[in-house]
Amino acid sequence: MADYEPGKMDIRAQEKTFAGFVKFVTYSVVAIILFLVFLALAGG
């Protein structure tokens, strides 16, 4: 097994992927809430 040193791994790609995932989830939740509000107003 290779010599592993904790804290030495380059995690920029993982951080960028996670930031994209958080942004996607945030926009999705906002879109779903707006859609549900629209349904409540249009159906009432």
PDB file of N, CA, C and O in Angstrom:
ATOM      1  N   MET A   1       0.841  -1.171   0.000  1.00  0.00           N
ATOM      2  CA  MET A   1       0.000   0.000   0.000  1.00  0.00           C
ATOM      3  C   MET A   1       0.895   1.245   0.000  1.00  0.00           C
ATOM      4  O   MET A   1       1.958   1.249   0.621  1.00  0.00           O
ATOM      5  N   ALA A   2       0.468   2.280  -0.685  1.00  0.00           N
ATOM      6  CA  ALA A   2       1.268   3.502  -0.779  1.00  0.00           C
ATOM      7  C   ALA A   2       1.311   4.210   0.575  1.00  0.00           C
ATOM      8  O   ALA A   2       0.460   4.010   1.442  1.00  0.00           O
ATOM      9  N   ASP A   3       2.325   5.033   0.714  1.00  0.00           N
ATOM     10  CA  ASP A   3       2.430   5.821   1.951  1.00  0.00           C
ATOM     11  C   ASP A   3       1.320   6.860   1.970  1.00  0.00           C
ATOM     12  O   ASP A   3       1.242   7.704   1.077  1.00  0.00           O
ATOM     13  N   TYR A   4       0.480   6.805   2.961  1.00  0.00           N
ATOM     14  CA  TYR A   4      -0.654   7.727   3.079  1.00  0.00           C
ATOM     15  C   TYR A   4      -0.406   8.687   4.219  1.00  0.00           C
ATOM     16  O   TYR A   4      -0.081   8.272   5.332  1.00  0.00           O
ATOM     17  N   GLU A   5      -0.556   9.966   3.947  1.00  0.00           N
ATOM     18  CA  GLU A   5      -0.416  10.981   4.974  1.00  0.00           C
ATOM     19  C   GLU A   5      -1.740  11.735   5.087  1.00  0.00           C
ATOM     20  O   GLU A   5      -2.145  12.411   4.141  1.00  0.00           O
ATOM     21  N   PRO A   6      -2.417  11.628   6.229  1.00  0.00           N
ATOM     22  CA  PRO A   6      -3.687  12.328   6.396  1.00  0.00           C
ATOM     23  C   PRO A   6      -3.524  13.828   6.165  1.00  0.00           C
ATOM     24  O   PRO A   6      -2.568  14.446   6.635  1.00  0.00           O
ATOM     25  N   GLY A   7      -4.482  14.400   5.428  1.00  0.00           N
ATOM     26  CA  GLY A   7      -4.477  15.824   5.175  1.00  0.00           C
ATOM     27  C   GLY A   7      -3.658  16.252   3.974  1.00  0.00           C
ATOM     28  O   GLY A   7      -3.579  17.448   3.691  1.00  0.00           O
ATOM     29  N   LYS A   8      -3.048  15.326   3.260  1.00  0.00           N
ATOM     30  CA  LYS A   8      -2.197  15.671   2.125  1.00  0.00           C
ATOM     31  C   LYS A   8      -2.896  15.483   0.778  1.00  0.00           C
ATOM     32  O   LYS A   8      -2.330  15.842  -0.255  1.00  0.00           O
ATOM     33  N   MET A   9      -4.110  14.931   0.765  1.00  0.00           N
ATOM     34  CA  MET A   9      -4.795  14.662  -0.488  1.00  0.00           C
ATOM     35  C   MET A   9      -5.401  15.934  -1.073  1.00  0.00           C
ATOM     36  O   MET A   9      -5.930  16.770  -0.340  1.00  0.00           O
ATOM     37  N   ASP A  10      -5.322  16.075  -2.393  1.00  0.00           N
ATOM     38  CA  ASP A  10      -5.917  17.216  -3.083  1.00  0.00           C
ATOM     39  C   ASP A  10      -7.416  16.957  -3.235  1.00  0.00           C
ATOM     40  O   ASP A  10      -7.821  16.033  -3.941  1.00  0.00           O
ATOM     41  N   ILE A  11      -8.228  17.763  -2.580  1.00  0.00           N
ATOM     42  CA  ILE A  11      -9.674  17.525  -2.582  1.00  0.00           C
ATOM     43  C   ILE A  11     -10.436  18.627  -3.313  1.00  0.00           C
ATOM     44  O   ILE A  11     -11.639  18.783  -3.105  1.00  0.00           O
ATOM     45  N   ARG A  12      -9.760  19.389  -4.161  1.00  0.00           N
ATOM     46  CA  ARG A  12     -10.435  20.477  -4.880  1.00  0.00           C
ATOM     47  C   ARG A  12     -11.563  19.964  -5.762  1.00  0.00           C
ATOM     48  O   ARG A  12     -12.618  20.594  -5.843  1.00  0.00           O
ATOM     49  N   ALA A  13     -11.359  18.835  -6.422  1.00  0.00           N
ATOM     50  CA  ALA A  13     -12.402  18.281  -7.294  1.00  0.00           C
ATOM     51  C   ALA A  13     -13.626  17.872  -6.483  1.00  0.00           C
ATOM     52  O   ALA A  13     -14.760  18.118  -6.896  1.00  0.00           O
ATOM     53  N   GLN A  14     -13.398  17.250  -5.332  1.00  0.00           N
ATOM     54  CA  GLN A  14     -14.521  16.849  -4.484  1.00  0.00           C
ATOM     55  C   GLN A  14     -15.261  18.065  -3.948  1.00  0.00           C
ATOM     56  O   GLN A  14     -16.490  18.059  -3.878  1.00  0.00           O
ATOM     57  N   GLU A  15     -14.522  19.117  -3.566  1.00  0.00           N
ATOM     58  CA  GLU A  15     -15.161  20.326  -3.055  1.00  0.00           C
ATOM     59  C   GLU A  15     -16.005  20.998  -4.136  1.00  0.00           C
ATOM     60  O   GLU A  15     -17.102  21.483  -3.858  1.00  0.00           O
ATOM     61  N   LYS A  16     -15.494  21.027  -5.373  1.00  0.00           N
ATOM     62  CA  LYS A  16     -16.233  21.629  -6.476  1.00  0.00           C
ATOM     63  C   LYS A  16     -17.507  20.822  -6.771  1.00  0.00           C
ATOM     64  O   LYS A  16     -18.567  21.399  -7.013  1.00  0.00           O
ATOM     65  N   THR A  17     -17.399  19.499  -6.749  1.00  0.00           N
ATOM     66  CA  THR A  17     -18.552  18.647  -6.982  1.00  0.00           C
ATOM     67  C   THR A  17     -19.600  18.843  -5.888  1.00  0.00           C
ATOM     68  O   THR A  17     -20.792  18.933  -6.178  1.00  0.00           O
ATOM     69  N   PHE A  18     -19.159  18.910  -4.642  1.00  0.00           N
ATOM     70  CA  PHE A  18     -20.092  19.090  -3.533  1.00  0.00           C
ATOM     71  C   PHE A  18     -20.770  20.449  -3.610  1.00  0.00           C
ATOM     72  O   PHE A  18     -21.969  20.555  -3.349  1.00  0.00           O
ATOM     73  N   ALA A  19     -20.021  21.492  -3.966  1.00  0.00           N
ATOM     74  CA  ALA A  19     -20.617  22.828  -4.103  1.00  0.00           C
ATOM     75  C   ALA A  19     -21.669  22.827  -5.206  1.00  0.00           C
ATOM     76  O   ALA A  19     -22.718  23.451  -5.050  1.00  0.00           O
ATOM     77  N   GLY A  20     -21.413  22.150  -6.302  1.00  0.00           N
ATOM     78  CA  GLY A  20     -22.393  22.024  -7.379  1.00  0.00           C
ATOM     79  C   GLY A  20     -23.628  21.275  -6.936  1.00  0.00           C
ATOM     80  O   GLY A  20     -24.748  21.639  -7.294  1.00  0.00           O
ATOM     81  N   PHE A  21     -23.424  20.224  -6.154  1.00  0.00           N
ATOM     82  CA  PHE A  21     -24.549  19.442  -5.642  1.00  0.00           C
ATOM     83  C   PHE A  21     -25.416  20.284  -4.708  1.00  0.00           C
ATOM     84  O   PHE A  21     -26.644  20.236  -4.793  1.00  0.00           O
ATOM     85  N   VAL A  22     -24.790  21.050  -3.823  1.00  0.00           N
ATOM     86  CA  VAL A  22     -25.540  21.898  -2.898  1.00  0.00           C
ATOM     87  C   VAL A  22     -26.323  22.952  -3.670  1.00  0.00           C
ATOM     88  O   VAL A  22     -27.478  23.225  -3.341  1.00  0.00           O
ATOM     89  N   LYS A  23     -25.715  23.544  -4.687  1.00  0.00           N
ATOM     90  CA  LYS A  23     -26.404  24.546  -5.506  1.00  0.00           C
ATOM     91  C   LYS A  23     -27.600  23.918  -6.223  1.00  0.00           C
ATOM     92  O   LYS A  23     -28.679  24.509  -6.266  1.00  0.00           O
ATOM     93  N   PHE A  24     -27.409  22.722  -6.785  1.00  0.00           N
ATOM     94  CA  PHE A  24     -28.486  22.029  -7.479  1.00  0.00           C
ATOM     95  C   PHE A  24     -29.647  21.729  -6.530  1.00  0.00           C
ATOM     96  O   PHE A  24     -30.807  21.948  -6.880  1.00  0.00           O
ATOM     97  N   VAL A  25     -29.341  21.229  -5.334  1.00  0.00           N
ATOM     98  CA  VAL A  25     -30.385  20.901  -4.368  1.00  0.00           C
ATOM     99  C   VAL A  25     -31.113  22.169  -3.927  1.00  0.00           C
ATOM    100  O   VAL A  25     -32.335  22.152  -3.779  1.00  0.00           O
ATOM    101  N   THR A  26     -30.389  23.264  -3.715  1.00  0.00           N
ATOM    102  CA  THR A  26     -31.001  24.516  -3.303  1.00  0.00           C
ATOM    103  C   THR A  26     -31.977  25.007  -4.369  1.00  0.00           C
ATOM    104  O   THR A  26     -33.119  25.343  -4.056  1.00  0.00           O
ATOM    105  N   TYR A  27     -31.536  25.050  -5.622  1.00  0.00           N
ATOM    106  CA  TYR A  27     -32.419  25.496  -6.701  1.00  0.00           C
ATOM    107  C   TYR A  27     -33.609  24.561  -6.867  1.00  0.00           C
ATOM    108  O   TYR A  27     -34.721  25.017  -7.133  1.00  0.00           O
ATOM    109  N   SER A  28     -33.389  23.270  -6.715  1.00  0.00           N
ATOM    110  CA  SER A  28     -34.485  22.310  -6.843  1.00  0.00           C
ATOM    111  C   SER A  28     -35.532  22.514  -5.766  1.00  0.00           C
ATOM    112  O   SER A  28     -36.728  22.483  -6.054  1.00  0.00           O
ATOM    113  N   VAL A  29     -35.103  22.722  -4.532  1.00  0.00           N
ATOM    114  CA  VAL A  29     -36.038  22.920  -3.426  1.00  0.00           C
ATOM    115  C   VAL A  29     -36.839  24.205  -3.639  1.00  0.00           C
ATOM    116  O   VAL A  29     -38.047  24.223  -3.406  1.00  0.00           O
ATOM    117  N   VAL A  30     -36.184  25.270  -4.077  1.00  0.00           N
ATOM    118  CA  VAL A  30     -36.886  26.528  -4.346  1.00  0.00           C
ATOM    119  C   VAL A  30     -37.907  26.326  -5.461  1.00  0.00           C
ATOM    120  O   VAL A  30     -39.037  26.802  -5.352  1.00  0.00           O
ATOM    121  N   ALA A  31     -37.532  25.633  -6.522  1.00  0.00           N
ATOM    122  CA  ALA A  31     -38.449  25.384  -7.635  1.00  0.00           C
ATOM    123  C   ALA A  31     -39.645  24.547  -7.178  1.00  0.00           C
ATOM    124  O   ALA A  31     -40.775  24.822  -7.582  1.00  0.00           O
ATOM    125  N   ILE A  32     -39.419  23.548  -6.359  1.00  0.00           N
ATOM    126  CA  ILE A  32     -40.512  22.703  -5.869  1.00  0.00           C
ATOM    127  C   ILE A  32     -41.453  23.510  -4.995  1.00  0.00           C
ATOM    128  O   ILE A  32     -42.671  23.370  -5.111  1.00  0.00           O
ATOM    129  N   ILE A  33     -40.913  24.355  -4.118  1.00  0.00           N
ATOM    130  CA  ILE A  33     -41.755  25.178  -3.248  1.00  0.00           C
ATOM    131  C   ILE A  33     -42.589  26.138  -4.090  1.00  0.00           C
ATOM    132  O   ILE A  33     -43.784  26.296  -3.841  1.00  0.00           O
ATOM    133  N   LEU A  34     -41.975  26.780  -5.080  1.00  0.00           N
ATOM    134  CA  LEU A  34     -42.728  27.691  -5.949  1.00  0.00           C
ATOM    135  C   LEU A  34     -43.819  26.944  -6.709  1.00  0.00           C
ATOM    136  O   LEU A  34     -44.926  27.458  -6.874  1.00  0.00           O
ATOM    137  N   PHE A  35     -43.515  25.754  -7.164  1.00  0.00           N
ATOM    138  CA  PHE A  35     -44.511  24.953  -7.871  1.00  0.00           C
ATOM    139  C   PHE A  35     -45.667  24.585  -6.951  1.00  0.00           C
ATOM    140  O   PHE A  35     -46.825  24.641  -7.366  1.00  0.00           O
ATOM    141  N   LEU A  36     -45.375  24.213  -5.719  1.00  0.00           N
ATOM    142  CA  LEU A  36     -46.438  23.869  -4.775  1.00  0.00           C
ATOM    143  C   LEU A  36     -47.289  25.088  -4.430  1.00  0.00           C
ATOM    144  O   LEU A  36     -48.506  24.970  -4.286  1.00  0.00           O
ATOM    145  N   VAL A  37     -46.661  26.259  -4.298  1.00  0.00           N
ATOM    146  CA  VAL A  37     -47.429  27.486  -4.051  1.00  0.00           C
ATOM    147  C   VAL A  37     -48.337  27.770  -5.246  1.00  0.00           C
ATOM    148  O   VAL A  37     -49.502  28.127  -5.070  1.00  0.00           O
ATOM    149  N   PHE A  38     -47.808  27.613  -6.459  1.00  0.00           N
ATOM    150  CA  PHE A  38     -48.612  27.810  -7.649  1.00  0.00           C
ATOM    151  C   PHE A  38     -49.806  26.865  -7.671  1.00  0.00           C
ATOM    152  O   PHE A  38     -50.923  27.283  -7.977  1.00  0.00           O
ATOM    153  N   LEU A  39     -49.582  25.607  -7.351  1.00  0.00           N
ATOM    154  CA  LEU A  39     -50.685  24.636  -7.324  1.00  0.00           C
ATOM    155  C   LEU A  39     -51.723  25.007  -6.279  1.00  0.00           C
ATOM    156  O   LEU A  39     -52.924  24.864  -6.513  1.00  0.00           O
ATOM    157  N   ALA A  40     -51.266  25.481  -5.132  1.00  0.00           N
ATOM    158  CA  ALA A  40     -52.212  25.860  -4.068  1.00  0.00           C
ATOM    159  C   ALA A  40     -53.055  27.061  -4.512  1.00  0.00           C
ATOM    160  O   ALA A  40     -54.258  27.106  -4.252  1.00  0.00           O
ATOM    161  N   LEU A  41     -52.433  28.018  -5.171  1.00  0.00           N
ATOM    162  CA  LEU A  41     -53.167  29.205  -5.604  1.00  0.00           C
ATOM    163  C   LEU A  41     -54.078  28.910  -6.802  1.00  0.00           C
ATOM    164  O   LEU A  41     -55.190  29.433  -6.865  1.00  0.00           O
ATOM    165  N   ALA A  42     -53.639  28.103  -7.728  1.00  0.00           N
ATOM    166  CA  ALA A  42     -54.417  27.790  -8.929  1.00  0.00           C
ATOM    167  C   ALA A  42     -55.551  26.821  -8.612  1.00  0.00           C
ATOM    168  O   ALA A  42     -56.591  26.854  -9.269  1.00  0.00           O
ATOM    169  N   GLY A  43     -55.367  25.974  -7.631  1.00  0.00           N
ATOM    170  CA  GLY A  43     -56.375  24.981  -7.313  1.00  0.00           C
ATOM    171  C   GLY A  43     -57.456  25.504  -6.367  1.00  0.00           C
ATOM    172  O   GLY A  43     -58.500  24.874  -6.203  1.00  0.00           O
ATOM    173  N   GLY A  44     -57.207  26.639  -5.758  1.00  0.00           N
ATOM    174  CA  GLY A  44     -58.126  27.129  -4.754  1.00  0.00           C
ATOM    175  C   GLY A  44     -59.103  28.079  -5.311  1.00  0.00           C
ATOM    176  O   GLY A  44     -59.955  28.587  -4.583  1.00  0.00           O
TER     177      GLY A  44
END
